[in-house]
Amino acid sequence: MRQWLLSFIFFLLPVIILAQPNALIKGKIINSRNLPLQNVEIKVYPVNYSSISDSAGNYMIKVPSDSTLYVTFNLLGYQSTGKEIQLSPGEIYNLSIQLSLENIDMDAVVIEKTEKKSTTIKINTKAAKNVITPSGNISDVIKTMEGVTSNNELSSSYSVRGGSFDENLIYVNGIQVYRPFLVRAGQQEGLSFVNSDMVADITFSAGGFDAKYGDKLSSVLDINYLSPDTIMGAFNMSMLGANATFGNKHKKLSYIMSGRYKSNSYLLGSLETQADYRPLFFDYQSYITYNFSPKWTFSFLGNASLNQFRMVPQTRTTRFGGINQAFQLTVNFNGQEISRFQTNFGALSTEFKPYGNDSLIVKLTTSIFNTSEEETFDIEGAYRLNELETNFGEDDFGKEAALLGNGSFLDHSRNFLNALIYNIEHSGKSIWKKGIFLWGAKFQHEEVQDELLEWKNQDSAGYSVPFIHSNELKFSEYLLSENSISSNRLTGYIQNNWNLLQKKGKSQLNLNTGLRANYWDYNNQTVISPRASLIYSPSPFKRDSTGKEYKDSSNFSYRLAWGYYYQPPFYRELRNYNGEIATNIKAQKSIHYVAGIDYDFRRWGRPFTWRTNAYYKDMDDIIAFDIENVRIRYSGENNAKAYAYGIETRINGEFVKGLESWMSISYMKTEEDLKDDLYYRYYNANNEQIRKGFTLDQTIDDSISFTRGFMPRVTDQRVSVKIFFQDEMPRFQQLKAHLNLIYASGQPFGPPGSAEGRNTERMSDYRRVDIGFTYQVVENGQLYKRDGKVKMPANHPLKNFESFGIRMEVFNLLDISNTISHLWVSDINDQEYAVPNFLTPRLVNFRLIGRF
């Protein structure tokens, strides 16, 4: 089946498309002073061919003949125009145009016009860079989107509509990028791949995405890097790190490069575990483009990063519980943790445009990813668990009142992993009279070598836990494995974006249909994924009661999406709780049903969008997982089925002129049914249920078996509210405020290894407010004075800057102790206590930001 499918993609369809007879349109575009206009966008409907004018205002574009075409000319700041034509085969038609200036407010911020032709949304990159987070990374803007949850400000990982962190696709310039494998805590994670200063645009889909995107169950984040057309640069310095970026263009060569340094010891020093934190994270990225000719373009994307984390823990004191019963855990540590993650990535792409425009594009990309990861620690701890005095009338109120237990533990780890992934991919795009046809195929080879050694020796009240009547020592946790895997994947897709119901050169109905195939030789499984989406955007041109046509500023768009989404296991999903590699495992499956509506309107003379989605996900062959901080541990087998449904809404626009803000509200429910969720309750001769540490008679006389059925998944966070709001002082516009507020209901958890207690408890709600205040000295190349922005003086030291500002950031403004996970402490009777691991408290950071 693979062979005829790929042959069909590569040979038959392109031949049919290229066989269409063509005509030629050319001309010159000038302004009202007869001066040539460069970068005018020329589009031809309904075939969707496009081109841009050169520095002399000239353009040339090949189009199909014997068809009625509508040619439009668009340039920011000028009134758009168009003309309807019909050409015969081989005809050369001269169409020269004069564009007139629009009457616009030059101080207004430009909002990009985006046609709603897919289920993805485009995110304002300028606003995204102002989202206040400890990482300072632009990719954290995803955490403010509807349907997305993340309870850890130290990590870039996120969950979408009830999925795991590993179910999200991330592309940079059309190339898939990967996260480290062994990271278990947010403080180890270091720098994410995405470099904020290199980003040109961001699109995101929380589900129902097209067949051109890869094989994951939940979402896709698609990022494109800048390709500068002139000299540019940026820098960003704070108490948590620094980065510098430089780009330029020399004739046909365009490049941008950036180096980043991060050391969040200042942030980690505020955690409840007092320790000597020494994190050092470095990376270097470059994106180089060479336009050999109008038809040929070569590009290279490279990244090298080194993340090192060293910690010498000393003490920890955690208070938890309620007003009626409060506890305190005190731990004294000895030992250290050293982790090291080194990754290298490189991708070379060749793009060919046979006609010198976007009517047909074929692309060949090769990439290689290598990661070398080490996680080693030996940490010894002595702890005591006390109940605190809660009687306000007692002199020792709030102090230790009773000793509930004490003990010690020794954690040991020697984990090493090396992975090599390389692939070669062909993709293409052809614009024809019925829309846009896309195709692609990729071969990928993966090699992973993994050595895992983890054990934990736990002592409680002088006894080893678990206690056994033997002279042998039994570890409470023990993992030992050595795995090596080499496998190949072959994927391919075809997709057509149909443009229907044309009106004034614009399509009102867009139907995207596609088929995706994936074969993996590790399990010899081939999966086929049909996907489709329908977007209906009624024309804004309407008629009043007199029959006069006008353009309505308010408009609705409607969306439907459906598709099969398979996720063949990657290495992490293959490794079970015991560190063993699964051999008989299938791809996870999720069927998406999505319906949505957008309402575009104007208020206060500015555009707004109110977007609402409802969805249902039917999941099967799921590999069950648990989350410990950011470490995901998989069952290593297809042992569950699950579902998720929800509704979400988001409104965004310029509530304050020139500053985009948004608010989103989401409701989501997700549950899973495990195949191996059998558990027993035991009873003694008195028909009392035996509870360790409570029941006097521990002799088992009878038992009853139970199954849980559907239970909450670990990602089942029902309600979330996110607000990102920007403001400025009315009479002091250089002072701007950026507020980021997140509320999410509690995440399920339960005692480890217990089918009965799995995800039966809820963490406290996640509540966090981050705020930043920026004093903008230079904006859009203009200098701020007391009376507003003025032209930059020729001799000013900041004359070369496009923007320059100083920012004060306050993380966790309300100083709320949010919980990321729990430490389970038990006594000799196996009575367990869930001790919360808290995230960072309030912290102040200063940042210097410049761009030229």
Secondary structure as GFF3:
##gff-version 3
##sequence-region A 1 852
A	DSSP	alpha_helix	2	7	.	.	.	ID=ss1
A	DSSP	pi_helix	8	12	.	.	.	ID=ss2
A	DSSP	alpha_helix	13	18	.	.	.	ID=ss3
A	DSSP	beta_strand	22	30	.	.	.	ID=ss4
A	DSSP	beta_strand	41	45	.	.	.	ID=ss5
A	DSSP	beta_strand	49	52	.	.	.	ID=ss6
A	DSSP	beta_strand	58	64	.	.	.	ID=ss7
A	DSSP	beta_strand	68	74	.	.	.	ID=ss8
A	DSSP	beta_strand	81	86	.	.	.	ID=ss9
A	DSSP	beta_strand	92	94	.	.	.	ID=ss10
A	DSSP	beta_strand	97	98	.	.	.	ID=ss11
A	DSSP	beta_strand	121	123	.	.	.	ID=ss12
A	DSSP	alpha_helix	125	128	.	.	.	ID=ss13
A	DSSP	three_ten_helix	138	144	.	.	.	ID=ss14
A	DSSP	beta_strand	148	149	.	.	.	ID=ss15
A	DSSP	beta_strand	159	160	.	.	.	ID=ss16
A	DSSP	three_ten_helix	165	167	.	.	.	ID=ss17
A	DSSP	beta_strand	168	172	.	.	.	ID=ss18
A	DSSP	beta_strand	175	176	.	.	.	ID=ss19
A	DSSP	alpha_helix	186	189	.	.	.	ID=ss20
A	DSSP	three_ten_helix	196	198	.	.	.	ID=ss21
A	DSSP	beta_strand	199	205	.	.	.	ID=ss22
A	DSSP	beta_strand	219	225	.	.	.	ID=ss23
A	DSSP	beta_strand	232	238	.	.	.	ID=ss24
A	DSSP	beta_strand	241	250	.	.	.	ID=ss25
A	DSSP	beta_strand	253	262	.	.	.	ID=ss26
A	DSSP	alpha_helix	265	268	.	.	.	ID=ss27
A	DSSP	beta_strand	273	291	.	.	.	ID=ss28
A	DSSP	beta_strand	296	321	.	.	.	ID=ss29
A	DSSP	beta_strand	326	352	.	.	.	ID=ss30
A	DSSP	beta_strand	360	388	.	.	.	ID=ss31
A	DSSP	beta_strand	400	432	.	.	.	ID=ss32
A	DSSP	beta_strand	435	460	.	.	.	ID=ss33
A	DSSP	beta_strand	463	465	.	.	.	ID=ss34
A	DSSP	beta_strand	477	503	.	.	.	ID=ss35
A	DSSP	beta_strand	506	520	.	.	.	ID=ss36
A	DSSP	beta_strand	525	536	.	.	.	ID=ss37
A	DSSP	beta_strand	541	543	.	.	.	ID=ss38
A	DSSP	beta_strand	549	551	.	.	.	ID=ss39
A	DSSP	beta_strand	555	567	.	.	.	ID=ss40
A	DSSP	alpha_helix	571	574	.	.	.	ID=ss41
A	DSSP	beta_strand	588	603	.	.	.	ID=ss42
A	DSSP	beta_strand	606	628	.	.	.	ID=ss43
A	DSSP	beta_strand	631	656	.	.	.	ID=ss44
A	DSSP	beta_strand	659	674	.	.	.	ID=ss45
A	DSSP	beta_strand	678	683	.	.	.	ID=ss46
A	DSSP	beta_strand	702	707	.	.	.	ID=ss47
A	DSSP	beta_strand	710	712	.	.	.	ID=ss48
A	DSSP	beta_strand	719	729	.	.	.	ID=ss49
A	DSSP	beta_strand	732	744	.	.	.	ID=ss50
A	DSSP	beta_strand	748	749	.	.	.	ID=ss51
A	DSSP	beta_strand	761	762	.	.	.	ID=ss52
A	DSSP	beta_strand	766	779	.	.	.	ID=ss53
A	DSSP	beta_strand	782	785	.	.	.	ID=ss54
A	DSSP	beta_strand	788	791	.	.	.	ID=ss55
A	DSSP	beta_strand	803	811	.	.	.	ID=ss56
A	DSSP	beta_strand	819	826	.	.	.	ID=ss57
A	DSSP	beta_strand	832	838	.	.	.	ID=ss58
A	DSSP	beta_strand	843	851	.	.	.	ID=ss59
###
